[in-house]
Amino acid sequence: MLVAFSVAPSTTDDPDGSVSEAVAAAIRVVRESGISNRTDSMFTTLEGEWDECMDVIKRACEAVQVASPRVSLVLKADIRPGYTSQLDAKVERVEARLAESN
C-alpha cells in the first residue's frame, strides 16, 4: 500500500507560526523506520504493508505530540495488494503517458 500523510501540531509557540521543528521530528521517525518513503512540501508518502505503515504514522504523531498536546493528521491511502515499488512506478506511468502526447 501507499499512504500519504501530513502530521503537524495544531498549536505552536513559534512567533511566525512555523511548525517545521515538530514536522522534522516526525520525518526523522519515518526515515529511521527503514520503510520506503518520499517527502514533499505537503505530504510524506510511505510504501509498505498496512501494519508497518500505520505503526510509523502513529510514532510520527507521537513525535509531534511532544511539541503540542493537539496534533492534526491527514491520511490518503492506495490499498492495492500484490503491488510493490509503486512509489516510483505510478509517477513513471504518468510521465510515459505525457511523453506519448508530445
C-alpha positions in Angstrom: 0.0 0.0 0.0 0.9 3.6 -0.4 -0.1 6.0 2.4 0.3 9.8 2.0 0.1 11.6 5.3 0.6 15.0 6.8 1.1 15.5 10.5 1.6 18.8 12.3 1.0 20.3 15.7 -2.3 22.3 16.0 -0.6 24.8 18.3 2.9 26.4 18.2 4.9 28.8 20.3 6.8 30.0 17.2 6.1 33.7 16.6 5.8 33.2 12.8 3.6 30.1 13.2 6.2 27.7 11.9 5.7 24.0 12.7 8.9 22.8 11.0 10.7 21.7 14.2 7.8 19.3 15.1 7.4 18.1 11.5 11.1 17.4 11.3 10.8 15.2 14.4 8.0 13.2 12.6 10.1 12.9 9.4 13.0 11.7 11.5 10.8 8.8 12.7 9.8 8.0 9.1 13.4 8.0 7.8 14.7 5.9 10.8 12.0 3.3 10.2 13.6 2.0 7.1 10.3 1.9 5.2 10.3 3.3 1.7 9.2 6.9 1.8 9.2 10.3 0.0 8.6 13.7 1.5 7.4 16.8 -0.4 6.2 20.2 0.8 2.8 18.9 1.8 2.9 15.1 2.5 5.1 12.2 3.3 4.3 9.0 1.4 5.1 5.6 2.7 5.1 2.3 0.9 4.7 -1.0 2.8 2.3 -3.3 4.5 -0.7 -1.9 6.4 0.6 -2.6 9.9 4.1 -1.3 9.3 2.8 1.9 7.6 0.3 2.6 10.4 2.9 2.0 13.1 5.2 4.5 11.5 2.4 7.1 11.2 1.5 6.5 14.9 5.0 7.0 16.0 5.3 10.2 13.8 2.2 11.6 15.5 3.7 10.8 18.9 6.9 12.7 17.9 4.8 15.7 17.0 2.8 15.4 20.3 6.0 16.2 22.2 5.7 19.7 20.8 1.9 20.1 21.1 -0.8 18.5 23.0 -3.0 18.7 19.9 -2.0 17.1 16.6 -3.5 17.3 13.2 -3.3 14.2 10.9 -4.4 13.8 7.3 -4.2 10.4 5.5 -4.8 9.2 2.0 -4.1 5.5 1.1 -3.9 3.5 -2.1 -4.5 -0.1 -0.9 -3.5 -2.4 -3.8 -2.4 -5.9 -2.6 0.2 -7.6 -4.7 1.9 -4.5 -6.0 5.2 -3.2 -4.8 7.6 -0.4 -5.9 4.6 1.8 -6.7 6.2 4.9 -5.0 8.1 5.5 -8.3 6.1 3.3 -10.8 2.9 5.3 -10.5 4.8 8.5 -11.4 6.7 6.8 -14.2 3.4 5.6 -15.8 2.0 9.1 -15.8 5.2 10.6 -17.2 5.2 7.9 -20.0 1.6 9.0 -20.9 2.6 12.6 -21.0 5.6 11.8 -23.3 3.2 10.0 -25.7 1.3 13.1 -26.3 4.3 15.1 -27.4 
